[in-house]
């Protein structure tokens, strides 16, 4: 069964500075909204906190809030990729890569999902969820490739059948027309021969023989 993303709620320590207090307040509010399922409000608070202070942990939660909203996996992918490239914390980087794999999985980009899971597993070999999702993505990729191969074969077969039908459609009028053109002159020739008398026919043969002899004589002279 497909595993859901890791949802980690990070709480920043309060400091004496007003800006830090404001950032912390927004993150806490974002955590509350996230837990209650108000992902749009959570995103809004995480973004405001991100503007005030760009922390990897805050950015990770921002990515999670985007991921949870329908049809926004591309945005989540960009956020997780950015964190995975910038973060120096192996644990956080592994979680970002894991969720990156989940986002690609939702997009049915199973090859990219597998790559993200593998990189996450290198940083955390003990994570069972990563291993399970990696195996699932590999199975789905195999199914996807098989379906694509079958679809390609079907398309090629449909193309061949269509081309055969086109050839048959083009040949059919010709097959019907050519016998008519060939037969009509033959009937006329036969009628003409039947109309000739025996004497006329013999005369015609003599003329033909004479013409042939003339042609042969010209050839010999040449």
KABELZI-V274382 format. One record per residue. N is the residue number from 0. PHI is phi as a letter, one per 20 degrees, with the letter a starting at -180 (NA if undefined). PSI is psi in whole degrees, 0 to 359 (NA if undefined). OMEGA is omega in degrees with one decimal (NA if undefined). Layout:
# KABELZI-V274382
n=[N	N]
phi=[PHI	PHI]
psi=[PSI	PSI]
omega=[OMEGA	OMEGA]
This chain:
# KABELZI-V274382
n=[0	1	2	3	4	5	6	7	8	9	10	11	12	13	14	15	16	17	18	19	20	21	22	23	24	25	26	27	28	29	30	31	32	33	34	35	36	37	38	39	40	41	42	43	44	45	46	47	48	49	50	51	52	53	54	55	56	57	58	59	60	61	62	63	64	65	66	67	68	69	70	71	72	73	74	75	76	77	78	79	80	81	82	83	84	85	86	87	88	89	90	91	92	93	94	95	96	97	98	99	100	101	102	103	104	105	106	107	108	109	110	111	112	113	114	115	116	117	118	119	120	121	122	123	124	125	126	127	128	129	130	131	132	133	134	135	136	137	138	139	140	141	142	143	144	145	146	147	148	149	150	151	152	153	154	155	156	157	158	159	160	161	162	163	164	165	166	167	168	169	170	171	172	173	174	175	176	177	178	179	180	181	182	183	184	185	186	187	188	189	190	191	192	193	194	195	196	197	198	199	200	201	202	203	204	205	206	207	208	209	210	211	212	213	214	215	216	217	218	219	220	221]
phi=[NA	f	e	f	f	f	d	d	d	e	d	e	f	f	c	e	e	f	f	f	f	f	f	f	f	f	f	f	f	f	f	f	f	f	f	e	n	e	f	f	f	f	g	g	f	f	f	f	f	f	f	f	b	e	d	f	f	f	f	f	f	f	f	f	f	f	g	f	e	f	m	c	f	f	f	f	g	f	f	f	f	f	f	f	f	e	f	d	e	g	f	f	f	f	f	f	f	f	f	f	f	f	f	f	f	f	e	m	e	f	f	f	f	f	f	f	f	f	f	f	f	f	e	b	f	e	f	f	f	f	f	f	f	f	f	f	f	f	f	f	f	f	f	f	f	f	f	f	f	f	f	f	f	f	f	f	f	f	f	f	f	f	f	f	f	f	f	f	f	f	f	g	f	f	f	e	e	f	g	f	f	e	f	f	f	f	f	f	f	f	f	f	f	f	f	f	e	f	f	f	f	f	f	f	f	f	f	f	f	f	f	f	f	f	f	f	f	f	f	f	f	f]
psi=[143	133	142	169	157	128	109	125	114	135	121	143	139	142	176	352	144	319	321	321	318	317	315	320	317	321	318	318	321	321	317	316	321	314	327	358	7	74	330	316	322	316	317	315	321	323	318	319	324	324	321	322	118	95	149	322	318	322	326	315	326	316	320	320	327	318	321	349	140	136	33	31	328	319	320	322	314	320	315	322	318	316	318	327	329	329	139	0	112	320	313	320	320	318	322	319	323	312	331	317	321	320	318	323	316	332	1	28	72	329	317	325	317	317	318	317	319	316	323	321	329	329	340	85	344	353	111	325	321	317	316	316	328	314	320	317	323	321	316	324	318	317	318	315	322	318	319	321	317	320	321	317	319	317	319	320	316	322	316	317	321	317	322	318	320	319	319	320	324	325	331	312	324	318	328	329	319	315	325	317	327	324	324	313	326	318	322	318	317	320	322	318	318	331	338	142	170	318	317	322	317	320	318	321	319	318	318	318	319	318	323	320	321	319	319	321	319	324	319	317	321	NA]
omega=[-177.1	-179.2	178.3	-176.4	173.5	179.2	-176.5	179.6	-178.3	178.8	179.4	176.8	179.0	174.8	-178.3	-177.4	-178.6	-178.7	179.0	178.2	179.8	178.8	-179.1	179.5	-179.6	179.0	178.6	177.8	176.9	177.9	179.7	179.1	-179.1	-179.1	-179.2	178.0	176.9	-171.3	178.0	177.1	177.6	178.2	-179.3	-179.9	178.3	179.4	178.7	177.6	-179.5	177.8	-178.6	-179.8	-178.2	176.6	179.7	-178.0	177.0	178.4	177.5	178.1	176.4	177.4	179.0	-179.2	176.8	-178.7	-174.6	-179.8	-170.8	173.4	176.8	-177.0	179.3	178.7	178.8	179.0	180.0	-179.4	180.0	177.9	179.0	179.6	-179.2	180.0	-173.9	-174.0	175.0	178.0	-176.7	-178.4	179.7	179.6	178.5	179.5	178.2	178.5	178.0	179.1	174.1	176.6	178.5	-180.0	176.5	178.7	179.4	178.2	-176.5	173.8	-168.2	177.4	177.6	178.0	179.2	-179.5	179.3	178.7	179.7	179.0	177.5	-178.5	177.3	-179.3	-178.6	-176.1	-175.7	-175.6	-178.1	-180.0	179.4	-179.6	-179.2	-179.7	176.9	178.8	179.7	179.5	178.1	177.0	-179.7	177.9	178.2	177.9	-179.6	-179.9	178.2	178.8	178.6	178.6	178.7	178.9	178.4	177.7	178.8	179.6	179.2	178.3	178.0	179.9	179.4	179.4	179.2	179.8	177.3	178.2	178.9	179.5	178.5	178.6	-179.5	-177.3	-174.2	178.5	179.7	179.5	179.9	-173.5	-174.7	178.3	179.9	-180.0	-178.3	-174.9	-175.0	177.3	-179.6	179.3	178.8	-179.5	-179.8	179.4	179.9	-179.9	179.9	-179.7	-179.7	173.9	-179.1	-179.9	-179.6	179.0	178.5	178.2	179.9	178.7	178.8	179.3	-179.6	179.6	178.7	180.0	178.7	178.7	178.0	-179.8	-179.8	178.8	178.0	178.8	178.9	178.7	179.7	NA]
